[in-house]
Each structure stands twice: as structure tokens, then as C-alpha cells.
Amino acid sequence: MSHVALDWLPVPADSRALLRELRAGTAPAGLDAFAQAARHDLDFIQTGRLDHAWQERRAAAGVEASRTLKLAILSSSTTAHLHAGIRVGALRRRLDVEIYQCEYGQFRQELLDPGSALHAFAPDVALVALDAHHLVSSARLEAEGATADAAAARVIAELSGLWRLIRDRLRTPILQQAALPVDPELMGENEHRLAASPAWFLDSFNHALRASASQEGVHLVAVDRHARRHGLLNWHDPAMWHRAKQEIALHAAPFFGDLVGRLLGALRGVSSKVLVLDLDNTVWGGVIGDDGLSGIVLGQGSAAGEAFAAFQRYALMLGQRGVILAVCSKNDEAVAMQAFAEHPEMVLRAPHIASFVANWDDKASNLRRIARELNVGLDSLVFVDDNPFERNLVRRELPIVAVPEVPEDPALVPLRLADAGYFESLDVTGDDRARLQQYQANRQREAMAAEATDLDSYLADLEMRLRWKRFDEIDLARTVQLVNKTNQFNLTTRRIDDEEARAVMNDPDSFGLTFRLVDRYGDNGLIAVVICRREGTAFRIDNWLMSCRVLGRGVEQATLAAVAAEAARAGGDALIGLFAPSAKNGMVREHYDRLGFIRVEADGADDAQAVRYALPLDAVAVDHPAITLQEA
Amino acid sequence: MTDADIYPPLTDIMRDVLMQDDLELSPELSAKDVEGWDSFKMIEIIMAVEAQFGIKVPSQQLDKLENVGDLVKVISERAKVAS
């Protein structure tokens, strides 16, 4: 039994020195420095020590509210040994997590009692972790005529009841741990023929759990998949189960914590968005500048060539499910482009790459350029490069960019990226699938912008239509996803979950609007969300956020016109705007000034940190000549 | 494997797990002498010891451990079996 490695992260040269630096630096270390330390392959002891140091420091570190999160753990057996791993897994994503642990097996009582410590804690997310022993006992397999399938369905029906109770009482998103397949076989290879087999029941349970959890909007922590990949005994030590009711072994705790951390990150919208690829010896073998188009190793003819092609296929499939692809290579652009245009074995082609940077500048500068070009934060980038020098340079210059350790053998790269979980996503929306096409269309638009002599005529030529409507079930997942992942053009950075979005739909004193932008190059998808609540005779804009893909097109003005129209229809006479500064939303500091709002004092308002603005509806003067508004 | 081979890495492990960087081990040292050395910390120590020395200590033997000296004895016997 050994440490389940986080092998996409570098092994710390000296973990004690790492801690000493955090404790003793000239300036006290904050969230970013701890996040950087967490981005190492730490075993459970190192994880525990880092967590301990952070717990001592966090109160003084002044973490901004949007990066804190309260997690309640509802478990049937010991999970306290997993807390440090979860907190460090979240820290890796620059999230500061506070954990409330329900008494083992007592969570139902705590849920039902509004005066309980669980309710006082007011969690943001609930994690349900039921051990296999508990699940098998509740399945009552010894009953006459029981089958594993029927038992799984019954246990899951009970579990659905628990999920509804959590929804009802805590109103939080739910993470559900899959069952760890710990029970040994009784029959053997054909275990599934034995109706009362615990091993087969756990398999059936895990299978049926997928469908039910998706139906109920519950997100899985798929420990069963990882335990199978790493070997069950690396995840589960039967001796420690009997000694302390620890189902997940300490050696797997850092990995488990990272799984929870990446899900919390996905809920908070901080998953990575862009896969940036080096070229030479990363997407093909050899150096194209030296070896020439015919000399690079790619595709059929050699094992390495096949492996590079397989990695390209994996990258392309990530692209098709919504990850943005970019290239950052030290090469002459024309030479690098030639491979994409002419090499017959290339799987990735120029249209798949949203930002293509090949030159001789240093990679840190080029990654900044890519982030700027794609309008994403540097923390959205994952940079894959076979060269340890380049990796370390980027880690040092841009610690916020994720830089995985890359195995020497290209055959192992896809699995490594999958294990790292950088692009953890909870929903596959149509918009995700369409994003690849959108970025291609963006490039065409930019090409046209380069030709157009003035911006107004360029915008007019785009034939933009902004389609808006009130929140509805169809767009709910997309809406929540956009609200939670948008950091830059976001006036208040208030996050919401499905429950809150539904509450807005059903509240006569609130309205939520979604906006889609269509132009001659295609549908940009859902690009903006606004949520307003009645405050006296006015409507207060609690959320206003927009995708940076559509910046600079006058969409804000058109959006305001729609919001004003809806506020008037709901009987309001003015709009109140809020701006809550965050580390990332500097670009909208003057948003309301630009739209003609007047700054007002926030006397007595409960959102005192936000700057308040007001604008009477009859003073709304909006000018958006290039955009046609369409109410859907 | 001699006690001299075992004490230095075991000291590192116990200092890390118990988060006491000045902890000194002696054969008589036991859980009641060290603040925070509870049954969960004991499991952390055992898991780390098993990984460090490449051994697996059976439950029966773990149940009988009273102090550091007992643990060192188990490590030295098991490491002998393993090598």
C-alpha cells in the first residue's frame, strides 16, 4: 500500500522548507502562496501539515468572500481523516473551505432539527458519503427473493429522499460519493448470478446511482472509478476499516480531497477553461524547424507516432466538449502552421485552435497574450509542455497558470490530463459543445474587424440580434453555469445555484433575464444574465454579468434597454445598480457611470461593501444602433 | 534493521504527524506522554511507518502496541521478514 500519487503535480524537493517559507516569509503568506504550495504531490502527512499551517494563517489572510466556501459532510462512518485533503484540494484551486462534520450516522436528525449545529453552520455545499457497509446493510439482501438490481433501486429511492431533505432544509448543491466496491466476491467471475451478493449489489448501486443523481441534479464523487484504476487496496485498507471505520485509506486521502476540491471548484466556476499546447515533442515527435514537415513523428508507422496522434485525438475531444484549445510554441509561425495545414496525419487542424501563438518570445509572455486574446483569466489556462525548463519557467513567472508534469512517453499523456481533473465540469450544455465553433467564428469576426475601417460600420455589418427572456427551466443549467463562472464582467460576483434561480422565477418581486446574441457568423449562445429584485418602487440589479467574448459590441446598452423595459412592465420607476469590487472585475468599475447612472449613498442598505447607483426609468437613454432587441 | 536505522526516520514521521518539531523519541514514550497523540494519530503513524519501511503490520500486533519501544521492535522484526 502506498501513496496514491497526484502525479500531475511536481514532488516537493523539500516539503519542510516549503512550510518554513510559508511561515517565515518577509510578507505573511496569503491564499495564493498557500495555493502554490498545495500544487505539489503531497502525501497525507505533508497535506496535514500544510492544512495545519493554513488553518493558523487563514483568519489573518483576509480571503475575499467569493473564494470561501462552507462544506457540510454527512457521512455514515469516519471521514475526519479526509478533511485536510479536502481543504488542501480546494486550496489548490484558491478556495478556502470550512468544514462542518455531522456526527457519523446522525445527519438525518441534524437535518430535521432546525436548531442543530448543521443549520447554524449554513453550508454552501453538502457532501454525502455513505460507506459500503452501511449501503449493503440497508439493502437487506438476505430477504427472500431479493435481487441486487431491485435492492439498488430501493436504496437509491431512500437516498433520493435524503437528497430532497437536504434540498429542502439546507438549499445547497449536493455532492454524493459513489460506493467504494470493498466487498469480496462470493461466487467469483460470475458474481452477478448470485442475487444476495454484496459485491454485485455495490456494482448495481453504482450503476443505478449515475442515472438517479443526474436526474436529481446531484453531482457524484466517482471514487469507484479511481479505486479501480489505482487498485482497491490503495484506496481501502480493511485493517483500518476495522480499527477506526476509515473506509477511504489515509494514503488515498490527498487524492480524494482533490476530487472534492475540483468539484467545489466546478461549482464555484473556477475550473480551467483553456488547454494550451506546446508543439514540438508534445503534439508530435521531433522538432519541426529542424526535422521538417516530413521528418516529424506523427501517426501510423511508429508507436510514438500513434501515441502523439492519440493525444491529439484526446485534445480534440476535449475541444468538442467545450474546452478551448490554444497553441503556444517556440517556432516560426509559418513553419508551425504548415504542419496544421499540410501534414496528413495531423488530427488537430487550424480551425480547432482558438489562439495560435508561435514565435520566439518567452512562453510566459505568450501565455499572457493567449489569455488576453481569448478574454479569459490566466488561472483558466492549463499549459502542456514536454520540456521541464519551460514548465518551470512558467510556474515561476505565472504561478497562477496550471502546468502539469508531463510523462516522457506521449502514450501516457491523455490519462495524466484526465487524472489531473483541471477541466472538471458538472453539466454538458449545448453552449459547451458549440464553444469550439464560436471561437472559430470569433476569429472570422476579428479578421473582419481588421478590415473594417471604422468600428460602427463593422458592428452594423455584424447584424446583431440580442434575444432576451425571463429565466426558464430550459436554460436553467446554462444560466447557473454562466453566473458561477463569470469573473471579469460581473458587477457583484454573486453566485447562485439551481434553487435560487428557481426562486427568482417564482418570486413576483424579482425577475431574472437571460440574453443570447446572434450575428451573421452564428449564435454566440447565452452571453449575459441579469437578476433584479424590487426595492421600494425601484428594481435593484443584484446580478449583471456578461461573457467577455462579446465585449466591445454595445451589448451592455442593449441589455440595459431590455432590463428597463422589464422593470417598467413590473411597475417599477427606477433602477438601482450595484458594483462590488473583486480582484477580477476591474473592467466594470465604471460600468454604471458609462450607462448614465448616478452614484448614490448606500444609507442603511445591507450591501454596504457595494457601490450604489441609481437611474430613473424615464432617464434611461440607450443607444444601441447596431443591435436589434428581440424578446423571445 | 537496527534501532539506529529505525529511530531517525521514525522520529521524522512522529514529529510530522504530531506536529511537534522538537519531539524526541525514547522506548518508553507512549501516547499518554504526548499531547494530541490519540487513536487517529496512531493510525497516521502506522500508515506512514508501513509506507516508510515497506512493511505491513497485522492487526493483532497493532492491538498490543504500548509505546515507541514496542513499535520499533515490530518494525525491526517485520523489516527483517520483508528483506
Interface residues (C-beta under 8 A of the other chain):
Chain A: M1 S2 H3 D43 F44 I45 Q46 G48 R49 H52 A80 H81 D237 A239 M240 H242 R243 A244 Q246 A249 L250 H251
Chain B: I13 D16 V17 M19 S39 F40 I43 E44 M47 A48 E50 A51 K56 P58 S59 L62
